[in-house]
Amino acid sequence: MSRIEISVLRPDAALRACAEVWHALETGEAVTPRLAFGSLHELFSTITKKRLDLLRQVAAHDGLTIRQLANALGRDYTNVHRDVTNLVDLGLLELGTDGGLSTLYDEILIHDD
């Protein structure tokens, strides 16, 4: 199962986490991908409830286009397109050459360190 951890880290904790990942990669250890935000406000402004719903819908129906996704969620195409673009930029979604969406992780853990 592929998993990503999303958390809030203070700058000192972020530096420690970066050093730990660097060391793990140098020694060949497996590393769980991680997204870190500087505050809860930043986290919840980026990973909104609507974006989480969108991720769940794509996970349940792999290959949906943005238009199909907007219709399934009952949302405006432009807003869904913006959310998809943000989630692709974060590395949480992938947009295939055929326009189909897929999730990159089976599990997303969100926590406040």
C-alpha atoms as an extended CHARMM CRD file, in Angstrom:
* protein
*
       113  EXT
         1         1  MET       CA              0.0000000000        0.0000000000        0.0000000000  PROA      1               0.0000000000
         2         2  SER       CA              1.3320000000        3.4500000000       -0.8830000000  PROA      2               0.0000000000
         3         3  ARG       CA              0.9400000000        6.1230000000        1.7380000000  PROA      3               0.0000000000
         4         4  ILE       CA              1.7280000000        9.8220000000        2.1420000000  PROA      4               0.0000000000
         5         5  GLU       CA              1.8490000000       11.7740000000        5.3880000000  PROA      5               0.0000000000
         6         6  ILE       CA              0.6510000000       15.3600000000        5.5180000000  PROA      6               0.0000000000
         7         7  SER       CA              1.5570000000       17.3270000000        8.6140000000  PROA      7               0.0000000000
         8         8  VAL       CA              2.2020000000       20.6880000000       10.2120000000  PROA      8               0.0000000000
         9         9  LEU       CA              5.8170000000       21.2430000000       11.1890000000  PROA      9               0.0000000000
        10        10  ARG       CA              7.5670000000       24.1340000000       12.8790000000  PROA      10              0.0000000000
        11        11  PRO       CA             10.7350000000       25.2310000000       11.0540000000  PROA      11              0.0000000000
        12        12  ASP       CA             13.0740000000       23.4120000000       13.4640000000  PROA      12              0.0000000000
        13        13  ALA       CA             11.0570000000       20.1960000000       13.1480000000  PROA      13              0.0000000000
        14        14  ALA       CA             11.0050000000       20.5620000000        9.3500000000  PROA      14              0.0000000000
        15        15  LEU       CA             14.8010000000       20.8100000000        9.2980000000  PROA      15              0.0000000000
        16        16  ARG       CA             15.1150000000       17.7040000000       11.4860000000  PROA      16              0.0000000000
        17        17  ALA       CA             12.6650000000       15.7960000000        9.2580000000  PROA      17              0.0000000000
        18        18  CYS       CA             14.6250000000       16.8230000000        6.1740000000  PROA      18              0.0000000000
        19        19  ALA       CA             17.8740000000       15.6110000000        7.7310000000  PROA      19              0.0000000000
        20        20  GLU       CA             16.2440000000       12.2950000000        8.6930000000  PROA      20              0.0000000000
        21        21  VAL       CA             14.9810000000       11.7520000000        5.1470000000  PROA      21              0.0000000000
        22        22  TRP       CA             18.3830000000       12.6730000000        3.7110000000  PROA      22              0.0000000000
        23        23  HSD       CA             20.0820000000       10.1560000000        5.9980000000  PROA      23              0.0000000000
        24        24  ALA       CA             17.5290000000        7.4470000000        5.1870000000  PROA      24              0.0000000000
        25        25  LEU       CA             17.9970000000        7.9670000000        1.4510000000  PROA      25              0.0000000000
        26        26  GLU       CA             21.7840000000        7.8310000000        1.8020000000  PROA      26              0.0000000000
        27        27  THR       CA             21.5270000000        4.4950000000        3.6040000000  PROA      27              0.0000000000
        28        28  GLY       CA             18.9740000000        3.0830000000        1.1690000000  PROA      28              0.0000000000
        29        29  GLU       CA             16.0780000000        2.9760000000        3.6340000000  PROA      29              0.0000000000
        30        30  ALA       CA             12.5220000000        3.3050000000        2.3580000000  PROA      30              0.0000000000
        31        31  VAL       CA             11.0340000000        6.7320000000        2.9820000000  PROA      31              0.0000000000
        32        32  THR       CA              7.3330000000        7.5430000000        3.2890000000  PROA      32              0.0000000000
        33        33  PRO       CA              6.5320000000       10.5990000000        1.1460000000  PROA      33              0.0000000000
        34        34  ARG       CA              5.5360000000       13.6160000000        3.2010000000  PROA      34              0.0000000000
        35        35  LEU       CA              4.0090000000       17.0430000000        2.6740000000  PROA      35              0.0000000000
        36        36  ALA       CA              4.5790000000       19.5540000000        5.4350000000  PROA      36              0.0000000000
        37        37  PHE       CA              2.8710000000       22.8660000000        6.0840000000  PROA      37              0.0000000000
        38        38  GLY       CA              3.9090000000       25.6670000000        8.4220000000  PROA      38              0.0000000000
        39        39  SER       CA              0.5330000000       26.0420000000       10.1360000000  PROA      39              0.0000000000
        40        40  LEU       CA             -2.8800000000       24.4360000000       10.4600000000  PROA      40              0.0000000000
        41        41  HSD       CA             -4.3150000000       27.4030000000        8.5760000000  PROA      41              0.0000000000
        42        42  GLU       CA             -1.9680000000       26.7710000000        5.6530000000  PROA      42              0.0000000000
        43        43  LEU       CA             -2.7560000000       23.0400000000        5.7010000000  PROA      43              0.0000000000
        44        44  PHE       CA             -6.5390000000       23.4820000000        5.7280000000  PROA      44              0.0000000000
        45        45  SER       CA             -6.3890000000       26.2950000000        3.1580000000  PROA      45              0.0000000000
        46        46  THR       CA             -4.5780000000       23.9330000000        0.7940000000  PROA      46              0.0000000000
        47        47  ILE       CA             -6.1870000000       20.5740000000        1.6350000000  PROA      47              0.0000000000
        48        48  THR       CA             -9.8140000000       21.6890000000        1.8570000000  PROA      48              0.0000000000
        49        49  LYS       CA            -12.8360000000       19.4870000000        2.5170000000  PROA      49              0.0000000000
        50        50  LYS       CA            -13.8590000000       19.8060000000       -1.1340000000  PROA      50              0.0000000000
        51        51  ARG       CA            -10.3980000000       18.7020000000       -2.2570000000  PROA      51              0.0000000000
        52        52  LEU       CA            -10.5310000000       15.7210000000        0.1030000000  PROA      52              0.0000000000
        53        53  ASP       CA            -13.9480000000       14.8090000000       -1.3280000000  PROA      53              0.0000000000
        54        54  LEU       CA            -12.4580000000       15.1190000000       -4.8040000000  PROA      54              0.0000000000
        55        55  LEU       CA             -9.5850000000       12.7880000000       -3.8650000000  PROA      55              0.0000000000
        56        56  ARG       CA            -12.0390000000       10.2340000000       -2.4630000000  PROA      56              0.0000000000
        57        57  GLN       CA            -14.1150000000       10.3510000000       -5.6560000000  PROA      57              0.0000000000
        58        58  VAL       CA            -11.0590000000        9.8030000000       -7.8680000000  PROA      58              0.0000000000
        59        59  ALA       CA             -9.8600000000        6.9760000000       -5.6220000000  PROA      59              0.0000000000
        60        60  ALA       CA            -13.2380000000        5.2690000000       -5.9640000000  PROA      60              0.0000000000
        61        61  HSD       CA            -13.5240000000        5.9000000000       -9.7250000000  PROA      61              0.0000000000
        62        62  ASP       CA            -10.0600000000        5.8630000000      -11.2460000000  PROA      62              0.0000000000
        63        63  GLY       CA             -9.8050000000        7.4090000000      -14.7140000000  PROA      63              0.0000000000
        64        64  LEU       CA            -12.4890000000       10.0880000000      -14.4320000000  PROA      64              0.0000000000
        65        65  THR       CA            -11.9340000000       13.2170000000      -16.4840000000  PROA      65              0.0000000000
        66        66  ILE       CA            -12.2260000000       16.6080000000      -14.8300000000  PROA      66              0.0000000000
        67        67  ARG       CA            -15.6350000000       17.1430000000      -16.4440000000  PROA      67              0.0000000000
        68        68  GLN       CA            -16.8870000000       13.7300000000      -15.2560000000  PROA      68              0.0000000000
        69        69  LEU       CA            -15.5360000000       14.4850000000      -11.7960000000  PROA      69              0.0000000000
        70        70  ALA       CA            -17.2710000000       17.8780000000      -11.6830000000  PROA      70              0.0000000000
        71        71  ASN       CA            -20.5520000000       16.2350000000      -12.7120000000  PROA      71              0.0000000000
        72        72  ALA       CA            -20.1750000000       13.4330000000      -10.1490000000  PROA      72              0.0000000000
        73        73  LEU       CA            -19.5000000000       15.9540000000       -7.3720000000  PROA      73              0.0000000000
        74        74  GLY       CA            -22.1850000000       18.4040000000       -8.5330000000  PROA      74              0.0000000000
        75        75  ARG       CA            -19.5940000000       21.1790000000       -8.7040000000  PROA      75              0.0000000000
        76        76  ASP       CA            -18.6460000000       23.8390000000      -11.2320000000  PROA      76              0.0000000000
        77        77  TYR       CA            -16.0840000000       22.6470000000      -13.8040000000  PROA      77              0.0000000000
        78        78  THR       CA            -13.8150000000       25.6780000000      -13.3320000000  PROA      78              0.0000000000
        79        79  ASN       CA            -13.5830000000       25.1710000000       -9.5620000000  PROA      79              0.0000000000
        80        80  VAL       CA            -12.9190000000       21.4440000000       -9.9330000000  PROA      80              0.0000000000
        81        81  HSD       CA            -10.2690000000       22.1620000000      -12.5640000000  PROA      81              0.0000000000
        82        82  ARG       CA             -8.5320000000       24.5770000000      -10.1580000000  PROA      82              0.0000000000
        83        83  ASP       CA             -8.6780000000       22.0150000000       -7.3380000000  PROA      83              0.0000000000
        84        84  VAL       CA             -7.3380000000       19.2560000000       -9.5940000000  PROA      84              0.0000000000
        85        85  THR       CA             -4.4790000000       21.5080000000      -10.7410000000  PROA      85              0.0000000000
        86        86  ASN       CA             -3.5560000000       22.2290000000       -7.1080000000  PROA      86              0.0000000000
        87        87  LEU       CA             -3.6930000000       18.5390000000       -6.1630000000  PROA      87              0.0000000000
        88        88  VAL       CA             -1.5810000000       17.5880000000       -9.1950000000  PROA      88              0.0000000000
        89        89  ASP       CA              0.9570000000       20.2700000000       -8.2080000000  PROA      89              0.0000000000
        90        90  LEU       CA              1.0680000000       18.8070000000       -4.6770000000  PROA      90              0.0000000000
        91        91  GLY       CA              1.6460000000       15.3250000000       -6.0850000000  PROA      91              0.0000000000
        92        92  LEU       CA             -1.6090000000       13.8900000000       -4.7550000000  PROA      92              0.0000000000
        93        93  LEU       CA             -3.2590000000       13.3730000000       -8.1570000000  PROA      93              0.0000000000
        94        94  GLU       CA             -1.9860000000       12.4390000000      -11.5720000000  PROA      94              0.0000000000
        95        95  LEU       CA             -3.5270000000       13.5670000000      -14.8460000000  PROA      95              0.0000000000
        96        96  GLY       CA             -2.9710000000       10.9950000000      -17.5740000000  PROA      96              0.0000000000
        97        97  THR       CA             -2.3250000000       11.7770000000      -21.2250000000  PROA      97              0.0000000000
        98        98  ASP       CA             -5.8870000000       10.6060000000      -21.9250000000  PROA      98              0.0000000000
        99        99  GLY       CA             -7.2740000000       13.1840000000      -19.4620000000  PROA      99              0.0000000000
       100       100  GLY       CA             -8.0730000000       10.5560000000      -16.8340000000  PROA      100             0.0000000000
       101       101  LEU       CA             -7.2860000000       11.2240000000      -13.1920000000  PROA      101             0.0000000000
       102       102  SER       CA             -5.7450000000        8.8140000000      -10.7290000000  PROA      102             0.0000000000
       103       103  THR       CA             -4.6200000000        9.0140000000       -7.1370000000  PROA      103             0.0000000000
       104       104  LEU       CA             -0.9840000000        8.3890000000       -6.3460000000  PROA      104             0.0000000000
       105       105  TYR       CA             -1.5600000000        7.0590000000       -2.8300000000  PROA      105             0.0000000000
       106       106  ASP       CA             -3.8710000000        4.4850000000       -1.2930000000  PROA      106             0.0000000000
       107       107  GLU       CA             -3.6910000000        6.1880000000        2.0860000000  PROA      107             0.0000000000
       108       108  ILE       CA             -3.2900000000        9.8080000000        3.1410000000  PROA      108             0.0000000000
       109       109  LEU       CA             -2.4700000000       10.4380000000        6.7990000000  PROA      109             0.0000000000
       110       110  ILE       CA             -3.0120000000       14.0000000000        8.0350000000  PROA      110             0.0000000000
       111       111  HSD       CA             -1.6840000000       14.9490000000       11.4550000000  PROA      111             0.0000000000
       112       112  ASP       CA             -0.2890000000       17.8090000000       13.4870000000  PROA      112             0.0000000000
       113       113  ASP       CA              3.1970000000       17.0080000000       14.7440000000  PROA      113             0.0000000000
